[in-house]
Amino acid sequence: MGSKKTGKSKERKDSTKKVEKVASPNETDDVVDDKDDCVSAETMTTTESAKGKTRGKRTVAAMYKVVVKKALGKKFKVTYSDTGNPNGRTRHTLQSYIGMLVRTMVPINVESWPEVDPDLKANIWTDIQDTFKVAPESRKLVLSSAGVKWRYFKTTLTRKYVLPFLGKKKKLRKPPKQYSYVGLQPWKEFVKQRTSEEWLKLHQKQSERVRKRKYHHRLSRKGYLGLEEELKRKLPEGEIIDRAIMWKKARIPKNGKIDEELSLVAAKIDELLEKKSKGELEISGSSDVLSQALDTPEHSGRVRGVGGFVNPSSYFNLPKKKRIRITKADILARDKERDKELEETKKMLIAQQAKTEAMLYERIAQLEALVTGKTAMHPPATGDNVISPISDKGSFHDKSRIDKSDHNDAKVMENVEECDIIPTPGKGVGVCELAVDNINNIVAFGSVFEEGELSKTLHGVPLKEGTVRVSVDGILKPDAVLPFPIEGEMEFVREALGSHVAWPDDLVVRTMFKKKKKNPQFVKSLFDQVEINPWVPKRCKLLYKHATTIMKETGSSISTVFSKEVFGEPTQLFILSENVINLLEMQWIGQGVIAAYEGYLHELITERDLLDTFAFVDPAATYNCQRPDFVRYLVDRLKEGKSDRIFFMPYNPGKHWILTILWEGEIYMLDPLPKPIHYKEWETSVMNAVKTFNAETGRVNKLPKVKPLPGVPKQPGGVECGYYVMRYMKEIIEDETLSFPTKWAVKTRKSYSQAQIDEVRIEVADYIQSWV
């Protein structure tokens, strides 16, 4: 008997030793008590434990009940306080679930919350919406809360599992068992970050700052929201609790004993509250009871005594009684209104699509009629519009550029002349040939303006006697010098193609339509035999054929006139065949295409009622930024509309596009090159313009700063810069949070996919085609 007892006793001792070994304080893993009926670490929540069951150390929150309810298709209803924060019984569940999501979804090796992938944040918000009945307006609040919990999680890992084991590489080789889901590689990078000399110095500095705090709140998880609910139950309905009372209550421990320094502040709060009730205390904005009791001004980014995520401007500027509580009825009414707007928008889009298709079919019919010789092309629209004082060429100025053709020039001109495709002149506009030096030296052909306001001025300046205004629609001698050259900008005939210029009246030959024998088969054969470049999107084939045949062989262009709202003044834009071909073949694009896309985006923001938020600068206006009138032009443009508008300025320093953004006195530079270049002349000109604008609008103390955004997607080759600039503008306009300064603040080597680039190519191609 004695020997058997001894054996059993020995077994119990061995098992005890095993348990002690597992729970050794030297290990880094948290352990749940070793009991048969204990909830496992994988299913146990942080808010609940089985009744009557012993629980060990706190473990990973799995939110079992929430996950089960979500799987059944049910949602937790979330209510909101007067300040817009979630309250009631569900708020703890919501906050715990946010914490669980962010710990399991966001990698810990990302250095800061702004650097987290926006798609990942969007997935977190989507998951919250699938699990809780939350107001769409609370997206920012939820993601801010997620960021705080993610940072706290990283702090906990650092404090418990990294700093105690500095210098012990074996202990830091892998993450703690209960946090193994963070991944081995992210853990190694996280440990490397948190053990670096730079980070440890920062940690020491922040720790010293925390030690200097005088008044620590003692609310634990109840928080200010829980305290507010607790106090409201004791007060008459509708009575507003002063935040000074909340602040004081939050710092009183359970035993009621407070130190001398805190007791002085508490006494001062009581004294000021009494004065306030008697009307003897003057309160203005954030200078209320609490600010005066603490004798420190309110921080610009938070509100003391009310909890996190409360905006100071809304808290102090809005009367408390007018704060609206979001109810289910409000949400349903808003959703109903949005559904109605969506239905109307859908009907409008269907009607617009039908109209576009009708125009396209009409254009196809016109082209068919053209090549069969039944009718002539219609002229581009003209009218009494003031033309932009800036050059409106379709692409970047390149003096070495000569329009070359694969066909024999003499043969093409002979055949084209025989085709009845010269535009019929509109009212006050006649077809002409343009000569240089003598009447027999014909160098180009175009249109001459005989009547109306356009015949009297050019670029807003009255024409000299003996000169007329002409548009150069086609060229015969590209290298011929213009009668009135502009040095450094427009000196040769080839550079005036698609532009309005002054021409000596005695060198303008008015011509009648050439009624030679028609030869439609020549143009038709070109049209039918066009080889479609593989880069051309399927829906743009017709436009591509039109550009490579009719436009190219006749030297014609596609034009439109932008209203004053687009670039600040009426602007006529010409798109040449080479602009269209380069766009559709994924070649380098000029300012004509960029300007056209800005016109498209202007229509987009007009439909979305965002004209007070965004505005555009003509790419042609940024050319030669050192000219005397550039600063004045930009200052006048900045004065239009509200002062906080975002201005997009595409700029071309020489065969490369960058995007400059002006917003609230800041100058952002978005360069698609992997290694951005410093454009000193451009930055100086823009800085001078912003300084002049600040001086003329009373913002003398606000100094502009140039801020490069190295995190913008980078072009992989040498021709994509223009497409990237268009994509930058599109993404910023579509981002409701306008987070581009932080989203693109950190350097990256990411590039756009071809599908993303094709999206903007098709948008601008469709827009240009709508002018035809």
C-alpha positions in Angstrom: 0.0 0.0 0.0 2.8 2.4 1.0 4.6 1.8 -2.3 1.5 2.4 -4.4 0.8 5.7 -2.6 4.4 6.8 -3.2 4.0 6.0 -6.9 0.9 8.1 -7.3 2.4 10.9 -5.3 5.4 10.8 -7.6 3.1 11.0 -10.7 1.4 14.1 -9.3 4.7 15.8 -8.6 5.9 15.1 -12.2 2.7 16.5 -13.7 3.0 19.5 -11.4 6.5 20.1 -12.6 5.3 20.0 -16.2 2.7 22.6 -15.6 5.1 24.8 -13.7 7.6 24.5 -16.6 4.9 25.6 -19.1 3.9 28.5 -17.0 7.5 29.6 -16.2 7.8 33.4 -15.9 10.9 33.2 -18.1 8.7 32.3 -21.1 7.2 35.1 -23.2 3.8 33.4 -23.9 0.7 34.2 -21.9 -1.0 31.0 -20.7 -4.6 30.1 -19.9 -5.1 28.1 -16.7 -4.8 24.4 -17.3 -8.3 23.3 -16.6 -10.6 21.0 -18.5 -13.5 23.4 -18.7 -11.5 26.6 -19.4 -12.3 28.5 -22.6 -9.5 28.1 -25.2 -7.3 31.0 -26.1 -8.7 30.8 -29.7 -12.3 31.4 -28.7 -12.1 33.4 -25.5 -13.2 37.1 -25.7 -11.8 40.0 -23.8 -15.2 41.1 -22.6 -16.8 37.8 -21.4 -15.8 34.7 -19.5 -17.9 31.7 -18.6 -19.8 32.1 -15.4 -18.1 30.4 -12.4 -15.1 29.4 -14.5 -11.5 30.4 -13.6 -9.8 32.5 -16.2 -6.0 32.9 -16.5 -4.1 35.7 -18.1 -5.9 37.8 -20.8 -5.6 36.2 -24.2 -6.3 37.0 -27.8 -9.8 38.3 -28.4 -11.6 36.2 -31.0 -15.1 37.8 -30.5 -16.8 34.4 -30.8 -20.3 35.6 -30.2 -19.9 38.5 -32.7 -18.6 36.2 -35.4 -21.4 33.7 -34.9 -24.1 36.5 -35.1 -22.4 37.8 -38.3 -22.5 34.4 -39.8 -26.2 34.2 -39.2 -26.7 37.5 -41.1 -27.5 39.6 -38.0 -26.0 42.9 -37.1 -25.4 44.8 -33.8 -27.2 48.1 -33.7 -25.0 51.1 -32.8 -26.3 54.2 -31.2 -24.5 57.6 -31.0 -24.0 60.3 -28.4 -24.6 64.0 -28.9 -20.9 64.3 -30.0 -21.3 61.6 -32.7 -19.4 58.8 -30.7 -20.9 55.3 -30.3 -22.5 54.8 -26.9 -24.7 52.3 -25.1 -24.1 48.6 -24.6 -22.9 47.9 -28.1 -20.0 50.3 -28.0 -17.7 47.9 -26.1 -18.5 45.2 -28.6 -17.8 47.5 -31.5 -14.5 48.7 -30.0 -13.3 45.2 -29.2 -14.2 44.0 -32.7 -12.3 46.9 -34.3 -9.3 46.0 -32.1 -9.6 42.3 -33.2 -9.8 43.3 -36.9 -6.9 45.6 -36.8 -4.6 43.2 -34.9 -5.3 40.4 -37.4 -5.4 42.3 -40.6 -2.8 45.1 -40.4 0.9 44.0 -40.5 2.9 45.2 -37.5 6.0 46.0 -39.6 4.3 49.0 -41.2 5.9 52.0 -39.5 2.8 54.3 -39.1 -1.0 54.2 -39.6 -1.0 56.8 -42.5 1.3 54.3 -44.4 -1.2 51.5 -44.1 -2.6 50.5 -47.5 -5.9 52.4 -48.1 -7.4 49.2 -49.6 -6.8 47.5 -46.2 -8.5 50.3 -44.4 -11.4 50.1 -46.8 -11.7 46.3 -46.0 -11.8 47.1 -42.3 -14.6 49.6 -42.8 -16.5 47.1 -45.0 -16.2 44.4 -42.4 -17.5 46.8 -39.7 -20.5 47.6 -41.9 -21.2 43.9 -42.5 -21.2 43.3 -38.7 -22.7 46.5 -37.2 -25.5 48.9 -38.2 -23.2 52.0 -38.3 -23.9 55.4 -39.9 -21.8 56.0 -43.0 -20.7 59.3 -41.5 -18.8 57.4 -38.8 -16.2 55.9 -41.2 -13.5 58.4 -40.2 -14.2 57.8 -36.6 -14.0 54.0 -36.9 -10.7 54.1 -38.8 -9.3 56.6 -36.4 -10.2 54.2 -33.6 -8.6 51.4 -35.5 -5.4 53.4 -35.8 -5.3 54.0 -32.1 -5.8 50.3 -31.3 -3.3 49.2 -33.8 -0.6 51.6 -32.3 -1.5 50.4 -28.8 -1.2 46.7 -29.9 2.3 47.5 -31.2 3.1 49.3 -27.9 2.0 46.2 -25.9 4.1 43.9 -28.0 7.1 46.2 -27.6 6.7 46.7 -23.8 6.0 43.0 -23.0 7.9 41.0 -25.6 10.7 43.1 -27.1 12.1 45.6 -24.5 12.5 43.0 -21.7 14.6 40.8 -24.0 17.0 43.3 -25.6 20.2 41.6 -26.4 18.6 38.1 -26.2 18.2 37.1 -29.8 16.8 33.7 -29.1 13.8 35.2 -27.3 13.1 37.6 -30.2 13.4 35.1 -33.0 9.7 34.5 -33.3 6.5 36.1 -32.0 4.7 35.0 -28.8 2.6 31.9 -29.3 -0.8 33.7 -28.8 0.2 36.3 -31.4 1.7 34.0 -33.9 -0.8 35.3 -36.5 1.3 38.4 -36.9 3.7 36.3 -39.1 7.3 35.5 -38.7 8.7 38.0 -41.3 6.6 41.0 -40.1 7.7 40.1 -36.5 11.4 40.1 -37.5 11.1 43.5 -39.2 9.1 44.8 -36.3 11.7 43.7 -33.8 14.4 45.3 -36.0 12.5 48.6 -36.0 11.9 48.6 -32.2 15.5 47.6 -31.3 17.2 50.2 -33.5 19.2 52.9 -31.8 17.0 55.7 -33.4 13.8 54.2 -32.1 15.1 53.6 -28.6 16.1 57.2 -28.3 12.7 58.3 -29.5 11.1 55.9 -27.0 13.2 57.3 -24.1 12.2 60.9 -25.1 8.5 60.0 -25.2 8.7 58.2 -21.9 10.1 61.3 -20.3 7.3 63.4 -21.7 4.7 61.0 -20.2 6.3 61.2 -16.8 5.7 64.9 -16.8 1.9 64.5 -17.1 0.3 65.9 -13.9 -3.3 64.6 -14.1 -3.9 61.0 -15.2 -7.5 59.8 -15.7 -8.6 56.6 -14.0 -11.6 55.6 -16.1 -10.0 52.4 -17.6 -12.3 50.9 -20.3 -15.4 52.8 -19.2 -14.0 55.9 -20.8 -15.6 59.3 -20.9 -18.6 57.9 -22.8 -19.4 55.5 -20.0 -18.9 58.2 -17.4 -21.2 60.5 -19.3 -23.9 57.8 -19.5 -23.5 57.2 -15.7 -23.8 60.8 -14.8 -26.8 61.4 -17.1 -28.8 58.7 -15.3 -28.5 60.9 -12.2 -29.5 64.2 -13.8 -32.8 65.5 -15.2 -33.4 64.6 -18.9 -31.9 67.1 -21.4 -29.4 68.6 -18.9 -26.0 69.1 -20.4 -22.9 68.0 -18.4 -20.1 70.5 -18.3 -16.9 68.9 -19.5 -15.1 70.2 -16.4 -17.2 67.9 -14.3 -16.3 65.0 -16.5 -12.6 65.9 -16.4 -12.7 66.0 -12.6 -14.7 62.8 -12.1 -12.3 61.0 -14.5 -9.3 61.7 -12.2 -10.8 60.6 -8.8 -9.7 57.1 -7.9 -12.1 54.5 -6.4 -11.0 55.3 -2.8 -11.8 58.9 -3.3 -8.3 60.1 -2.3 -6.6 62.7 -4.6 -3.3 64.4 -4.3 -2.9 68.1 -3.2 -2.2 69.4 -6.7 -5.3 67.8 -8.2 -7.4 69.0 -5.2 -6.5 72.6 -6.0 -7.7 72.2 -9.6 -10.9 70.4 -8.5 -11.6 73.3 -6.0 -11.1 75.9 -8.8 -13.4 73.9 -11.1 -16.1 74.0 -8.4 -15.6 77.7 -7.8 -15.9 78.5 -11.6 -18.9 76.3 -12.0 -20.7 78.2 -9.3 -19.8 81.5 -11.0 -21.1 80.1 -14.2 -24.4 79.2 -12.7 -24.8 82.7 -11.4 -23.8 84.3 -14.7 -20.7 85.8 -13.3 -18.2 83.9 -15.6 -17.6 84.9 -19.2 -17.2 82.0 -21.5 -16.1 82.3 -25.1 -15.4 79.3 -27.4 -12.8 77.0 -25.9 -12.1 79.3 -23.0 -14.6 77.7 -20.7 -14.5 76.4 -17.1 -12.0 73.6 -17.7 -9.6 75.8 -19.7 -9.7 78.5 -17.1 -9.3 76.1 -14.2 -6.2 74.4 -15.8 -5.0 77.8 -16.9 -3.9 76.3 -20.3 -5.4 76.9 -23.7 -7.2 74.1 -25.5 -5.2 72.0 -27.9 -6.1 72.5 -31.6 -6.5 68.8 -32.4 -8.5 67.4 -29.4 -11.0 68.3 -26.7 -10.2 67.5 -23.1 -12.7 65.9 -20.8 -15.0 64.4 -23.5 -13.1 61.4 -24.9 -11.4 60.8 -28.2 -12.4 61.6 -31.8 -14.3 64.8 -31.0 -13.6 67.7 -33.3 -12.7 71.0 -31.4 -14.4 73.2 -34.1 -17.7 71.4 -34.0 -17.7 71.0 -30.2 -17.1 74.6 -29.3 -18.8 76.4 -32.2 -22.0 74.4 -32.3 -24.6 75.0 -29.6 -25.0 71.9 -27.6 -28.8 71.8 -27.9 -28.6 71.8 -31.6 -26.3 68.7 -31.9 -28.3 66.2 -33.8 -28.4 62.6 -32.7 -28.3 60.1 -35.6 -31.3 57.8 -35.4 -32.5 54.9 -37.4 -35.3 57.1 -38.9 -32.7 59.6 -40.1 -30.6 56.9 -41.7 -33.6 55.4 -43.5 -34.7 58.9 -44.7 -31.3 59.7 -46.0 -30.9 56.3 -47.7 -34.3 56.8 -49.4 -33.2 60.2 -50.7 -29.9 58.8 -51.9 -31.8 56.0 -53.7 -34.0 58.6 -55.4 -30.9 60.6 -56.5 -29.2 57.4 -57.7 -32.2 56.5 -59.8 -32.3 60.0 -61.4 -28.6 59.9 -62.1 -29.0 56.4 -63.7 -31.7 57.8 -66.0 -29.6 60.7 -66.9 -26.6 58.5 -67.7 -28.8 56.2 -69.9 -30.1 59.3 -71.8 -26.6 60.6 -72.2 -25.3 57.3 -73.4 -28.1 57.1 -76.0 -27.3 60.6 -77.1 -23.6 59.8 -77.5 -24.4 56.6 -79.5 -26.7 58.6 -81.7 -24.0 61.2 -82.3 -21.5 58.4 -83.1 -23.8 56.7 -85.6 -24.4 60.1 -87.2 -20.7 60.6 -87.5 -20.2 57.2 -89.0 -22.9 58.0 -91.6 -21.1 61.3 -92.3 -17.8 59.5 -92.9 -19.5 57.0 -95.2 -21.1 59.8 -97.1 -17.8 61.6 -97.3 -15.8 58.7 -98.8 -18.6 58.0 -101.3 -18.6 61.7 -102.4 -22.2 62.5 -101.4 -21.5 65.4 -99.1 -18.7 67.5 -97.5 -17.5 67.7 -94.0 -18.9 70.3 -91.6 -16.6 72.9 -90.4 -15.4 73.1 -86.7 -17.6 75.2 -84.6 -16.7 78.9 -84.4 -18.3 81.9 -82.6 -17.7 85.2 -81.0 -15.4 83.8 -78.3 -12.4 85.5 -76.9 -9.4 83.1 -77.4 -6.9 82.4 -74.6 -3.9 84.7 -74.7 -1.7 81.6 -74.3 -0.6 79.4 -77.2 -3.1 76.6 -77.8 -1.0 74.1 -79.7 -2.0 70.5 -79.5 1.4 69.3 -78.1 4.6 70.4 -76.5 6.7 72.9 -78.6 9.3 70.9 -80.5 11.0 72.9 -83.2 12.5 69.8 -84.7 9.1 68.1 -85.2 8.1 67.7 -88.8 4.9 65.9 -89.8 6.1 62.9 -91.8 4.0 60.5 -93.9 4.6 57.1 -95.2 2.9 58.1 -98.5 4.3 60.2 -101.3 3.6 63.8 -100.4 2.9 65.0 -104.0 0.6 62.1 -104.7 -1.3 62.6 -101.5 -1.8 66.3 -102.1 -2.9 65.6 -105.6 -5.5 63.0 -104.5 -6.6 64.9 -101.5 -7.2 68.1 -103.6 -9.5 66.1 -105.8 -11.6 65.1 -102.8 -14.3 67.5 -101.9 -13.3 67.6 -98.2 -12.3 71.2 -97.7 -14.5 72.7 -94.9 -17.4 74.9 -95.9 -16.7 78.4 -94.4 -19.0 79.5 -91.7 -20.4 83.0 -91.3 -17.6 85.6 -91.5 -15.0 82.9 -92.1 -13.4 82.1 -95.5 -11.1 79.5 -96.9 -7.7 80.8 -97.8 -4.1 80.0 -98.8 -1.3 81.7 -96.9 1.8 83.0 -98.6 5.2 84.3 -97.3 7.4 86.9 -99.0 5.3 87.0 -102.2 1.9 85.9 -103.3 3.2 82.9 -105.2 5.0 81.3 -102.3 2.1 79.4 -100.7 3.3 77.8 -97.4 -0.1 76.8 -95.7 -3.8 76.9 -96.0 -6.5 77.7 -93.5 -9.4 80.0 -92.6 -9.5 83.8 -92.6 -11.8 85.7 -90.3 -13.6 88.5 -92.2 -16.4 89.6 -89.8 -17.3 89.7 -86.2 -15.2 90.4 -83.0 -12.7 87.6 -83.9 -11.7 89.5 -87.0 -10.6 92.6 -85.1 -8.5 91.1 -82.3 -5.9 88.4 -81.7 -5.3 87.1 -78.1 -7.3 90.1 -76.8 -5.0 92.6 -78.7 -6.3 94.7 -81.6 -4.9 93.7 -85.0 -2.6 96.2 -86.8 -3.8 97.8 -90.0 -3.1 95.6 -93.0 -3.2 92.3 -91.0 -5.9 89.8 -90.6 -6.6 86.9 -88.3 -6.2 83.5 -89.7 -6.2 79.9 -88.4 -3.5 77.6 -89.8 -5.4 74.4 -90.7 -2.8 72.7 -92.9 0.9 73.2 -93.9 2.7 72.8 -97.2 6.2 74.1 -96.2 6.8 73.3 -92.5 10.1 75.1 -92.3 8.9 78.5 -93.7 9.3 81.4 -91.3 6.1 83.0 -90.1 5.4 86.7 -91.1 5.2 87.7 -87.4 7.4 85.1 -85.5 7.3 84.9 -81.7 10.9 84.2 -80.6 11.3 81.0 -78.6 7.6 80.0 -79.0 6.2 80.2 -82.5 8.7 80.9 -85.3 8.0 78.4 -88.1 4.8 77.5 -90.0 4.9 74.0 -88.5 4.6 75.4 -85.0 1.5 77.5 -85.9 -0.5 74.5 -87.1 -3.8 74.5 -85.3 -3.3 78.1 -84.0 -4.7 81.5 -84.7 -2.1 84.0 -85.9 -1.8 87.4 -87.6 -1.0 87.4 -91.3 -0.4 90.2 -93.8 -3.7 90.8 -95.7 -1.9 91.1 -99.1 -0.4 87.6 -98.6 -3.8 85.9 -97.9 -5.2 84.3 -101.0 -9.0 83.9 -100.7 -10.0 80.7 -102.4 -13.2 79.1 -103.6 -13.9 75.4 -103.2 -12.0 73.2 -105.6 -14.5 71.3 -107.6 -12.1 68.9 -109.3 -13.0 65.4 -110.2 -13.6 63.6 -106.9 -11.4 60.6 -106.0 -13.1 59.1 -102.9 -11.5 55.7 -103.4 -8.1 57.0 -102.3 -9.3 58.1 -98.9 -11.6 55.1 -98.6 -8.7 52.7 -99.3 -6.6 54.4 -96.6 -9.5 54.1 -94.1 -10.2 50.4 -94.9 -6.6 49.3 -94.9 -5.5 50.9 -91.6 -3.6 48.5 -89.4 -4.8 48.9 -85.8 -2.0 49.3 -83.4 -2.2 46.7 -80.5 -2.2 49.5 -77.9 -5.5 51.0 -79.3 -8.5 50.2 -77.1 -11.3 48.4 -78.9 -13.8 51.2 -78.4 -11.4 53.8 -79.9 -10.8 52.1 -83.3 -13.0 54.4 -85.2 -11.3 57.5 -83.8 -7.9 56.0 -84.6 -8.9 55.3 -88.2 -10.2 58.9 -88.5 -7.0 60.3 -87.2 -4.6 58.2 -89.3 -6.5 58.8 -92.6 -8.7 61.9 -92.9 -7.0 64.1 -90.2 -3.5 63.1 -91.1 -3.8 63.4 -94.9 -5.7 66.7 -94.9 -3.9 68.3 -91.9 -7.3 68.9 -90.3 -7.8 69.1 -86.5 -10.5 68.5 -83.9 -11.3 71.7 -82.0 -13.5 73.0 -79.2 -13.9 76.1 -77.2 -13.7 75.8 -73.4 -15.8 78.2 -71.4 -14.3 80.7 -68.9 -15.1 78.3 -66.0 -12.5 75.7 -67.1 -9.3 77.7 -67.2 -10.3 81.2 -66.1 -10.8 82.5 -69.6 -12.4 81.2 -72.8 -9.9 79.0 -74.5 -9.9 77.3 -77.9 -8.2 74.0 -78.1 -7.0 72.1 -81.2 -6.3 68.4 -81.2 -4.1 67.3 -84.1 -3.9 63.9 -85.7 -0.6 63.2 -84.0 -2.1 64.0 -80.6 -4.9 61.4 -81.2 -2.5 58.8 -82.6 0.0 59.2 -79.8 -2.7 58.9 -77.2 -4.2 55.7 -78.7 -0.8 54.1 -79.4 0.4 54.8 -75.9 3.1 57.2 -77.0 4.2 60.4 -75.4 1.3 62.9 -75.2 1.4 66.7 -75.5 -0.5 69.5 -73.7 -3.5 69.2 -76.0 -4.5 65.8 -74.6 -3.7 67.0 -71.0 -5.9 70.1 -71.5 -8.7 67.9 -73.0 -8.6 65.6 -69.9 -8.8 68.7 -67.6 -11.9 69.7 -69.6 -13.4 66.3 -69.0 -12.6 66.4 -65.3 -14.2 69.9 -65.1 -17.5 68.5 -66.5 -17.1 65.7 -63.9 -16.7 68.0 -60.9 -19.5 70.2 -62.3 -21.9 67.2 -62.1 -20.7 66.4 -58.6 -21.1 70.0 -57.4 -17.3 70.2 -56.6 -16.5 73.5 -58.4 -15.7 75.1 -55.1 -13.2 72.4 -54.3 -11.2 71.9 -57.5 -9.9 74.1 -60.3 -7.5 73.7 -63.3 -4.8 75.7 -64.9 -4.3 75.5 -68.7 -1.1 73.5 -69.5 -0.4 75.9 -72.3 -0.3 78.8 -69.7 2.5 77.1 -67.7 4.8 77.0 -70.8 7.8 79.4 -70.4 7.0 80.2 -66.8 9.7 82.9 -66.7 7.8 85.2 -69.0 6.7 88.5 -67.3 2.9 87.8 -67.4 3.0 84.3 -65.9 2.9 85.4 -62.3 0.1 87.8 -62.9 -1.9 85.1 -64.8 -1.5 82.6 -61.9 -2.4 85.2 -59.2 -5.6 86.2 -61.0 -6.5 82.5 -61.4 -5.9 81.8 -57.7 -8.3 84.7 -56.8 -11.2 83.0 -58.5 -13.6 81.1 -56.3 -12.9 80.1 -52.7 -9.5 80.5 -51.1 -9.2 76.8 -50.2 -9.7 75.4 -53.7 -7.3 72.8 -55.0 -5.6 74.0 -58.2 -4.1 71.4 -60.6 -1.2 72.7 -62.8 0.3 70.2 -65.2 3.8 71.5 -66.2 6.2 70.4 -68.9 9.9 71.5 -68.4 10.9 69.7 -71.6 9.5 66.4 -72.9 8.3 65.4 -69.4 5.1 66.1 -67.4 4.8 66.7 -63.7 1.8 67.8 -61.7 1.9 70.8 -59.4 -1.0 71.3 -56.8 -1.7 74.5 -55.0 -3.8 74.1 -51.9 -4.1 76.5 -48.9 -0.7 78.1 -49.4 1.1 74.8 -49.9 2.8 73.8 -53.2 2.8 70.1 -53.8 5.1 68.5 -56.5 4.0 65.2 -58.0 6.8 63.8 -60.3 6.3 60.4 -61.9 10.0 59.9 -62.4 11.6 57.2 -60.0 14.2 59.8 -59.2 12.5 63.2 -59.2 14.3 66.3 -60.6 14.4 69.7 -58.9 12.8 72.2 -61.3 14.2 75.4 -59.8 12.9 77.9 -62.3 9.4 76.5 -62.1 9.3 76.4 -58.3 10.6 80.0 -58.1 7.9 81.2 -60.5 5.1 79.4 -58.6 6.5 80.6 -55.2 6.5 84.2 -56.4 2.9 83.9 -57.7 1.7 82.4 -54.3 3.6 85.2 -52.4 2.0 87.8 -54.5 -1.4 86.2 -54.1 -0.9 86.2 -50.3 0.2 89.8 -50.2 -2.8 90.9 -52.3 -5.3 88.9 -50.2 -4.0 89.9 -46.8 -2.1 86.7 -46.0 1.3 88.4 -45.5 2.3 86.1 -42.6 1.7 82.9 -44.6 4.8 81.7 -46.4 4.4 79.1 -49.1 6.3 75.9 -48.9 7.3 73.4 -51.7 6.4 69.9 -50.7 7.5 67.0 -53.0 5.3 63.9 -52.7 7.7 61.0 -53.3 5.0 58.4 -52.7 3.2 59.0 -56.0 3.1 55.9 -58.3 6.2 55.9 -60.6 6.3 55.6 -64.4 8.0 52.4 -65.6 9.2 53.8 -68.9 9.9 57.0 -70.7 6.5 57.9 -72.2 4.0 57.4 -69.4 4.4 60.7 -67.6 1.4 62.4 -69.1 -0.9 59.5 -68.4 0.3 59.4 -64.8 -0.4 63.1 -64.4 -4.0 62.6 -65.6 -4.4 59.6 -63.2 -3.1 61.7 -60.3 -5.8 64.3 -60.9 -8.5 61.6 -61.3 -7.6 59.8 -58.0 -7.4 63.1 -56.0 -10.9 64.2 -57.2 -12.4 60.8 -56.4 -10.8 60.7 -52.9 -13.5 62.1 -50.6 -11.0 62.4 -47.7 -8.4 64.4 -49.8 -5.6 62.5 -48.1 -3.1 62.7 -50.9 -0.6 64.8 -48.9 -0.2 61.9 -46.4 -1.0 59.0 -48.7 1.8 59.9 -51.0 4.2 61.4 -48.4 6.4 58.3 -48.1 8.6 57.2 -51.0 7.5 54.2 -53.0 8.3 52.4 -56.2 4.8 51.3 -57.0 3.4 51.9 -60.5 -0.1 52.0 -62.0 -1.4 48.9 -63.8 -2.0 49.2 -67.5 -5.8 48.8 -66.8 -5.6 52.0 -64.6 -3.8 53.9 -67.3 -6.2 52.6 -70.0 -9.1 54.0 -67.9 -7.9 57.6 -68.3 -6.9 57.0 -72.0 -10.4 55.9 -72.8 -12.0 58.7 -70.9 -10.1 61.4 -72.7 -10.4 59.6 -76.1 -14.2 59.4 -75.7 -14.3 63.1 -74.7 -12.3 64.2 -77.8 -14.5 62.0 -80.0 -17.6 63.8 -78.7 -16.3 67.0 -80.4 -16.1 65.3 -83.8 
